[in-house]
């Protein structure tokens, strides 16, 4: 039974990895298309306005998150261990993405406080994780 479950986990992780690779590939193509379209539509020849730059950053950071998830899944398949520090880094990039594209007018102060709490929690958690993993 244990062997079956291990095989099932490995097969599921492999399938997830293949889907992630496909999504990141398609996302990269979409990012390139968006960038080319925005440059073509720009009246200033290659100068993008702030909204267009933020949209490009948004897609770019999403692709980076996807690449980090691919790496975490690959390591899980190779070593049969889930590296928590990688998950923390993915979460930090995801929240950084949110902060970078944040439109302050759209969010209430309570929502901004929640986002800052997430950042603080991830930072403290990552600090303690690294501190416990570092050899003495």
Secondary structure, 3 states (H helix, E strand, C coil): CHHHHHHHHHHHHHHHHHHHHHHHHHHHHHHHHHHHHHHHHCCCCCCCCHHHHHHHHHHHHHHHHHHHHHHHHHHHHHHCCCCHHHHHHHHHHHHHHHHHCCCHHHCCHHHHHHHHHHHHHHHHHHHHHHHHHCCC
